Structure formats: C-alpha cells, structure tokens
Amino acid sequence: IGPELRELLGVLRTQELLAARRVDGGKQFFTRANDFGYSKHPDETLRLWDKEVVLGDVVHLIRQFKPDVIVNRFDHRTPGSTHGHHTSSAILSVEAFDLAGDPKAYSDQLGKLEPWNPKRLFFNTSWWFYGSQENFEKADKSRLIELNTGVYYPALGMSNNEIASIASSQHLCQGFGRLTSRGEEQEYIELLKGDMPTKDPSNLFEGIDTSWSRVEGGEAIGEILYRVEENFNFKDPSTHINDLLTAYNLLIKIKDEHWKKIKTEELKDLIVSVAGLYLEASSESAYSNPDNVENVNVEAINRSDTSIILKSISLGENTSLEPGQVLRNNIRKIYDLRLEVPANMSYSGPYWLRQKGSLGMYKIDDFALVGKPETPPAFTARFTLEIEGVTLNINRPLIHRYSRPDKGELYSPFNILPAASASIPDKVLIFADAAPKEISVAVKALKDNVQGNLSLNIPDGWMADRQQIPVRLDKDGEEKIFRFVITPPANESEGIIAPVLTINNETLSKELITIAYDHIPTQTVLLPSETKVVRLDIKKTGQNIGYIMGAGDDIPQSLEQIGYTVHTISPEDIQKGSLSPFDAIVVGIRAYNVVDDMRFKQDALLDYVKEGGNLIVQYNTSGRSGLKFDNLAPYPIHVSRDRVTDESTPVRILDPEHPLMTFPNTITEKDFDGWIQERGLYFPDQWDDAFTPVLAMADQDETEKEGSLLIASYGKGTYIYTGLSFFRELPAGVSGAFKLFANMLSQNKAKVQNQTPVKGK
C-alpha cells in the first residue's frame, strides 16, 4: 500500500495489529525478535533470533499476563512445512508453557513477577494441516475440540466471524482485506498440554475458576458487578455509578496486585463511560522540541447528573486548576495549559528502533519496554476527579486534534522532535565510473528560526567539494535543498555518506519519516540519515531499455543510475514491431501474476525475441494465485516454489566461460557476496533442453537448485528467465548484482561479438 520496507514496514504492521486489536478487543504483545524475511526452517529462525532471549521474552509475558489458556496458531511439530517464523512461534509457546511456572527458569524475572502455570495449551488446527478434507475426516479427533465460531452477539449486532473479518481487514499492507462472513463456522483446536474438558467440550475454561471468586476478597466485588450487569439501565447508565464506586473502593483494597491493576483500570473506564464523562488534552501543534513550550487545550464534560468535581489536571511538571471545578451536566469546560518540554526530553519514535540491532534481534536497553506494542506517549494528562465523593485519577495521552475538509476530525500522537532533520533522497547512489556527481541533501526545519551548519560524513577515499554549508530556515516546516559534489575513488569502493546538522552545539543525524494511512494513527519515525554509495567498475553495452512493470519494484531507477535510458512500457501499448527500438526488454516481478494484459501480449514479446531482441523475465509465483497462462517462455518451463533464502549461501557457476558470466563483465563467486535477505525465489524446477542453467545454489541441508538463471536462444534473439532477487539487490546497491544484470542486458551484443548463438546444451 506504500513504499515502506524493512523497519518501516515493521512499524506499519505493528500499527495494523493494534488496529485489529481495537476491533476484537485483544491485547497485543511483542518480543525482541525481528522479522528478518522469509525463513524456511525454525532452526535458522531461532538461531538468528537468539532463541534463549526470545524464549525469555515469551516466558516474561506469560508471567505478566497470566493466561489460563494458550492457543497456538501454528504447529510446532512440522518444521520446514511453512514459514520458519510461524513454526518458531509455536515452538516457543510450547516450551514457555512449562517454563513460565518453573521458578528456576529465567529466575532474574522473579521479584516483580511470579511463576505462572497456564492450565491448557491448544493448537488451532484445520483440514489444511492434514493435506485435504478427506484426510481430515479420517483423522483421529480424540484430542480435538470442535467450536462454532460463528456465534452471534445481539448486544453488538455482530457475530464472531464478522468481527474477525473486520479485524483481518486492518492488515492492508499484507493484502488481508476481505469480505465479512456470517453464520455457523467450525474451528478445531487440538489439546497439546493440560487436561481435556469433558463435561462441556466446547468450554475451553472448564474446571478453571474465571469468576471473581478466584481473587481473595473478590466475591463481594463480583456480587455488585453481576448485579449491575443483570439490571443494567440502558436509558440512564449513570444510575449505576454508586454501585460501581462501591466496587472500586473494595477493589483497591485487595491484595492481588495483578488483578487489582487490571480491574481498577477497567472499572475506572466503566465509571467514566456510564457518567458520559469526556476528558481530552490536545496540543496546539503536532510536535514540539526539547526545551520548548507548547500550548495545550484541555476539555472536560460531564454528561450526566452525577456529582463530579475536577480537582486538578497534571501534565508533565505542571499542575493546573483552581480547587473544586464542578462539572455540571453537559456544560463543557475548556482549560488552556502551557506545557514545558524538558531540555533532556527523548525524541519520539518506536523504542525498538532507537538503537541498531542485529539481523534477527532488536536491541532494547530498557527492559520495562519489552513486550509493549508501542512507545508510551510523550506526555500524559492526569485528571484528578471526585465522583460522588470518591477520588479517581484518570489518565489521557496528550494528542494532537485537528481537522481537514476532506477527512473531518483527525487525531495524531503528540511527538517530540529535533530542531531539524536532514536526508539524502536517494538511499543508494551508484557511481559507474570515477566521474563526480552532485548530490542533494534535503533539510527540514521542525521549529522556527533554525540556523546551523550542514556537513557530510564520507567514507575514506571519497571526497566532497566542501566541508560544510551554512543553513538557515526561518519557519517551522520549511524545507531547503543543499548540494555537494562527491568524487568517488578511482577503484571499486562502497561506504556510507551521512548528512550531519550542527545546531546550537547539538549534532543531529536523524532523518524524519512519516507513515500516514487512514486506518492507523500517523507514525513519526527517526532513523539514522544514511545513503549507501557504491563505486562500480562496470561495463555495459546497449542503451535503451524497455521496462514492463509488474507488482512494482525500483529496478528502473537503479539501471538509470549506471547510465541506461529506461522507458516504462504499458502492456496495452505493445504491438507487433513496437519493441524493436529497445536493446532489451525487462519484465518486472510477478507481472504474469498481476497484469492481465500480459497473456494477450506474450506473442508480441516472443516475436521481439525471435527478431533479435533480448527479453529478461523476472520471477513469477506459482500456486493458488499462480500464473494466468502457460505460455511464459518460448520453450516449456515449469515455475516451482523453490527458493534459496540464505543470502550468504555459496553460489556455484556452472559454466564460467558462458557469455552470461564473461560479457561484458567477468562474474565470479565474489560477485555474490553482500547480497541481502535471500538469493532468489520461485525458481523453475523443470525446463526444456533449449535452456542453459548458469548458476547452482542451495540452502543448508537441501539439494542444489539450478533454476535461478536460465538462458535460451530463440530465433535471432535471447530469452532469459531469472528468479534471482534483483528487485532487492539493485536498490540496495549490491555491486555484483549490478554486474550480472548488465551482462543479462548485454547478451545480444555478446552474440554479435562471438558470432555464435547463446543456446542450451
């Protein structure tokens, strides 16, 4: 749904999870594990995740949340059958189920926490895990519980499956938007640990006391709350205030700190709701800076006849209000506060991105934050109220409220940001030779009257035309472009260029990134402002490249950086003979999956090859949403689900003398160093003898795969099919990937040079 990748995609997915939880009411927790990309096997996943640390996080969260029942979404007994992250989550859950109650396990957690023994562990299975409906019907179901998840709730006007559909549709960046469903729907859960419910098999909590009686001193509280529930006054809920306050006074006296903490917050929310009480603290601006003053608007309104006195409002170090502000029925009170932001205030942003982690793990120094789905708000307003003589403290995060004519009322978190940010728009800069390049640095003011200097940290051997540039921006939000001329070294080299702002003796080296979508709160992220620079010693032939975009990638921009002229071609514009001006045509990733017109233009593409063209087709998926037709290549080819996920696995060149490995650049095993995330995916596993496989590779403990790069002559031209992840490697500035892609683009020139066809063996 947008450009977010890697860490930024993680921020987006986190907020989509929270959006789903706002629909279904669940609580979301996280470990320090990083979603590092597709993993075939949990052994790899748990090695990169640092299993003992992540397992400790799961144990900690079980001890903190104290669940009675745990349900796994994936099967821990089938490693290698699905995403390694999924299987790992189940493996960790099974182990943590036992460890959470063991005082010898992760004993450093004990003190604030205590051991906890969940009663039952289930696995949410289905026929899919058995391979077919027929296999599932024949399977032993003695340890399975059948549940009707399509239950309808009249009070909500919705059923479970409707709620689930709406929650699922919050995961837009994963393409999980879906139609709602209604009616009976069967789910099965398999008992893994604990005892099987017998009296009522559909009751997962059979034999577990989930009433107030489980808490010492809780029976009296339960009697009050059950009475309120049974006799609830929907016309005037405020009539229950006194009963709820009585329950609150009993609740704050119980000894069980776990349930006291949870239930006091829930009960305060209930009291506020039935009183029609609205409390809000909204900043004048969306953000401020350390050592600054921000205007805050506070609103309080009581929409009932309940006696409510607003005694004070605390925000940061400030406490405001004259004593005894009576909140009368439906009379809005507005207060203006001034918030002093401390000079040492930390900047806002996801806490797990404040420090550089590893491939598989985030680094978080403050263990108190581990498990939290997002960073606590920069400031919290505390409203001290006296409701019918009982004092309650109600907290509200400081937010920014605003409106747009096309959207209406909107809310965003209030953030603390630096005085300015600097960024280089291009995150990878390729120097195909030793010629200097001018680069642009965008500087954005995040307050009024920003003055300072802009400099660049550059790698050894690289040169900038000046040490620093004076910067002045008068208005908050103003942005200016500053330019440096960078000269690369004579030989191949790569490194990082980082813009640095010096303002009032403070060094600022972060880039401000905003993630804004309608279905999540706007996210503000500060990441190290860095651009990778790569000096290539690369040769290329040909100039004009046609690119047919598929699911979307940044390869055209990467090719332009090394001097190619790239023309984006719309499939509907392809006609017989219209492609002849191009030295090569490249088909983007998954084009044959997502672009319907490709099936009607394939003959024209193959005619282009037959008449002497060079066609390069990148990976397409197979499976349920696979290819829309069979005529993918001029000769038979079968696209499988084979992939190599270890980006560092050795690559064997099958024929080092093949033109694809020698012209115009010599390709060696070293050119496969520094690749990111994976080697490639959806390799063909069968092909006609007209194709020549060029490379071989395999993940650990797997058979070698030769389908990552196939080449064949067709008529006067060349057809290449590749599942190599160029869509990741070129935008990341991987030098060897650039050389190999340049060779692919040059294959028809190789034919002319050698006067011999490039053909299969």
Residue, then its C-alpha position, 0 to 999 in steps of 0.5 A: i500500500g506504500p513504499e515502506l520496507r524493512e523497519l518501516l514496514g515493521v512499524l506499519r504492521t505493528q500499527e495494523l495489529l493494534a488496529a485489529r486489536r481495537v476491533d476484537g478487543g485483544k491485547q497485543f504483545f511483542t518480543r525482541a525478535n525481528d522479522f528478518g524475511y522469509s525463513k524456511h526452517p525454525d532452526e535458522t529462525l531461532r538461531l538468528w533470533d537468539k532463541e534463549v532471549v526470545l524464549g525469555d521474552v515469551v516466558h516474561l509475558i506469560r508471567q505478566f499476563k497470566p493466561d489460563v489458556i494458550v492457543n497456538r496458531f501454528d504447529h510446532r511439530t512440522p518444521g520446514s512445512t511453512h514459514g520458519h517464523h510461524t513454526s518458531s512461534a509455536i515452538l516457543s509457546v510450547e516450551a514457555f508453557d512449562l517454563a513460565g511456572d518453573p521458578k528456576a527458569y529465567s529466575d532474574q524475572l522473579g521479584k516483580l513477577e511470579p511463576w505462572n502455570p497456564k492450565r491448557l495449551f491448544f493448537n488451532t488446527s484445520w483440514w489444511f494441516y492434514g493435506s485435504q478434507e478427506n484426510f481430515e475426516k479420517a483423522d483421529k479427533s480424540r484430542l480435538i475440540e470442535l467450536n462454532t465460531g460463528v456465534y452471534y452477539p445481539a448486544l453488538g449486532m455482530s457475530n464472531n466471524e464478522i468481527a474477525s473479518i473486520a479485524s483481518s481487514q486492518h492488515l492492508c499492507q499484507g493484502f488481508g482485506r476481505l469480505t465479512s462472513r456470517g453464520e455457523e463456522q467450525e474451528y478445531i483446536e487440538l489439546l497439546k498440554g493440560d487436561m481435556p474438558t469433558k463435561d462441556p467440550s466446547n468450554l475451553f475454561e472448564g474446571i478453571d475458576t474465571s469468576w471473581s471468586r478466584v481473587e481473595g476478597g473478590e466475591a463481594i466485588g463480583e456480587i455488585l458487578y453481576r448485579v449491575e450487569e443483570n439490571f443494567n439501565f440502558k436509558d440512564p447508565s449513570t444510575h449505576i455509578n454508586d454501585l460501581l464506586t462501591a466496587y472500586n473502593l473494595l477493589i483497591k483494597i485487595k491484595d492481588e496486585h495483578w488483578k487489582k491493576i487490571k480491574t481498577e483500570e477497567l472499572k475506572d473506564l466503566i465509571v467514566s463511560v456510564a457518567g458520559l464523562y469526556l476528558e481530552a488534552s490536545s496540543e496546539s501543534a503536532y510536535s514540539n522540541p526539547d526545551n520548548v513550550e507548547n500550548v495545550n487545550v484541555e476539555a472536560i464534560n460531564r454528561s450526566d447528573t452525577s456529582i463530579i468535581l475536577k480537582s486538578i489536571s497534571l501534565g508533565e511538571n505542571t499542575s493546573l486548576e483552581p480547587g473544586q471545578v464542578l462539572r455540571n451536566n453537559i456544560r463543557k469546560i475548556y482549560d488552556l495549559r502551557l506545557e514545558v518540554p524538558a531540555n533532556m526530553s527523548y525524541s519520539g519514535p518506536y523504542w525498538l528502533r532507537q538503537k541498531g540491532s542485529l539481523g534477527m534481534y532488536k536491541i532494547d536497553d530498557f527492559a520495562l519496554v519489552g513486550k509493549p506494542e508501542t512507545p508510551p506517549a510523550f506526555t500524559a494528562r492526569f485528571t484528578l476527579e471526585i465522583e460522588g465523593v470518591t477520588l479517581n485519577i484518570n489518565r489521557p495521552l496528550i494528542h494532537r486534534y485537528s481537522r481537514p475538509d476532506k477527512g473531518e476530525l483527525y487525531s495524531p500522537f503528540n511527538i517530540l522532535p529535533a530542531a531539524s532533520a536532514s536526508i539524502p533522497d536517494k538511499v543508494l547512489i551508484f557511481a559507474d565510473a570515477a566521474p563526480k556527481e552532485i548530490s542533494v541533501a534535503v533539510k527540514a526545519l521542525k521549529d522556527n528560526v533554525q540556523g546551523n551548519l550542514s556537513l557530510n560524513i564520507p567514507d575514506g577515499w571519497m571526497a566532497d567539494r566542501q566541508q560544510i554549508p551554512v543553513r538557515l530556515d526561518k519557519d517551522g516546516e520549511e524545507k531547503i535543498f543543499r548540494f555537494v559534489i562527491t568524487p568517488p575513488a578511482n577503484e571499486s569502493e562502497g561506504i556510507i555518506a551521512p548528512v550531519l546538522t550542527i545546531n546550537n552545539e547539538t549534532l543531529s543525524k536523524e532523518l524524519i519519516t512519516i507513515a500516514y494511512d487512514h486506518i492507523p494513527t500517523q507514525t513519526v519515525l527517526l532513523p539514522s540519515e544514511t545513503k549507501v554509495v557504491r563505486l562500480d567498475i562496470k561495463k555495459t553495452g546497449q542503451n535503451i531499455g524497455y521496462i514492463m512493470g509488474a507488482g512494482d519494484d525500483i529496478p528502473q531507477s537503479l539501471e538509470q543510475i549506471g547510465y541506461t535510458v529506461h522507458t516504462i512500457s504499458p502492456e496495452d501499448i505493445q504491438k507487433g514491431s513496437l519493441s524493436p527500438f529497445d536493446a532489451i526488454v525487462v519484465g518486472i516481478r510477478a507481472y504474469n501474476v498481476v497484469d492481465d494484459m500480459r497473456f494477450k501480449q506474450d506473442a508480441l514479446l516472443d516475436y521481439v525475441k525471435e527478431g533479435g531482441n533480448l527479453i529478461v523475465q523476472y520471477n513469477t509465483s506459482g500456486r493458488s494465485g499462480l500464473k494466468f497462462d502457460n505460455l511464459a517462455p518460448y520453450p516449456i518451463h515449469v515455475s516451482r516454489d523453490r527458493v534459496t533464502d540464505e543470502s550468504t549461501p555459496v553460489r556455484i557457476l556452472d559454466p564460467e566461460h558462458p557469455l552470461m558470466t564473461f560479457p561484458n563483465t567477468i562474474t565470479e563467486k565474489d560477485f555474490d557476496g553482500w547480497i541481502q535477505e535471500r538469493g532468489l525465489y520461485f525458481p523453475d524446477q523443470w525446463d526444456d533442453a533449449f535452456t542453459p542453467v548458469l548458476a547452482m545454489a542451495d540452502q543448508d541441508e537441501t539439494e542444489k537448485e539450478g533454476s535461478l538463471l536460465i538462458a535460451s536462444y530463440g530465433k535471432g534473439t535471447y530469452i532469459y528467465t531469472g528468479l534471482s532477487f534483483f528487485r532487492e539487490l539493485p536498490a540496495g546497491v549490491s555491486g555484483a548484482f549490478k554486474l550480472f544484470a548488465n551482462m543479462l542486458s548485454q547478451n545480444k551484443a555478446k552474440v554479435q561479438n562471438q558470432t555464435p548463438v547463446k543456446g542450451k546444451 
